[in-house]
């Protein structure tokens, strides 16, 4: 699994961080998504998929 984010699309809702804080964070100044790892471990795969699904801006892409 590989994950990419589009910071231009991000609306800083924080849903991704709530889904898996091991993979996503937010910038202090504006709350825009920060990708901590583009290749998360297999045990986080379902959480990462959930983060992508709940992103209101569809700023997260999961490549299987």
C-alpha positions as CSV (number, residue, x, y, z in Angstrom):
1,X,0.0,0.0,0.0
2,X,1.1,3.5,-0.8
3,X,-0.6,6.7,0.3
4,X,-0.6,10.1,-1.2
5,X,-2.2,13.4,-0.1
6,X,-3.2,16.5,-2.0
7,X,-2.5,19.4,0.4
8,X,-4.2,21.8,-2.0
9,X,-7.5,19.9,-1.6
10,X,-7.3,19.5,2.2
11,X,-9.9,21.4,4.2
12,X,-8.2,20.7,7.5
13,X,-11.1,18.7,9.0
14,X,-8.8,16.3,10.9
15,X,-10.8,13.2,10.1
16,X,-7.7,11.4,8.8
17,X,-5.8,12.1,12.1
18,X,-8.6,10.7,14.1
19,X,-8.7,7.6,11.9
20,X,-4.9,6.9,12.1
21,X,-2.6,9.3,13.8
22,X,0.3,7.0,13.0
23,X,0.1,8.0,9.3
24,X,-1.5,11.4,9.3
25,X,-0.9,14.7,11.2
26,X,-1.9,18.3,10.7
27,X,0.2,21.4,10.3
28,X,0.1,23.7,13.3
29,X,-0.4,26.9,11.4
30,X,-3.4,25.9,9.3
31,X,-4.4,22.3,10.0
32,X,-3.6,21.0,6.5
33,X,-2.8,17.3,6.4
34,X,0.8,16.1,6.8
35,X,1.6,12.6,5.6
36,X,3.9,10.9,8.2
37,X,4.6,7.8,6.1
38,X,3.7,7.1,2.5
39,X,4.0,3.3,3.0
40,X,2.2,2.4,6.2
41,X,2.6,-1.0,7.8
42,X,0.1,-3.7,6.8
43,X,-1.6,-3.7,10.2
44,X,-2.7,-0.1,9.6
45,X,-4.2,-0.7,6.1
46,X,-7.8,-0.8,7.2
47,X,-7.4,2.5,9.2
48,X,-5.8,4.2,6.3
49,X,-8.6,3.1,4.0
50,X,-11.1,4.5,6.5
51,X,-9.2,7.8,6.7
52,X,-9.4,8.1,2.9
53,X,-13.1,7.2,2.9
54,X,-14.0,9.8,5.6
55,X,-11.9,12.7,4.1
56,X,-14.5,15.3,3.1
57,X,-12.2,16.8,0.5
58,X,-11.1,13.4,-1.0
59,X,-7.5,14.6,-0.5
60,X,-6.2,11.1,0.4
61,X,-5.4,8.5,-2.3
62,X,-4.6,4.9,-1.4
63,X,-2.7,2.9,-4.0
64,X,-3.1,-0.8,-3.4
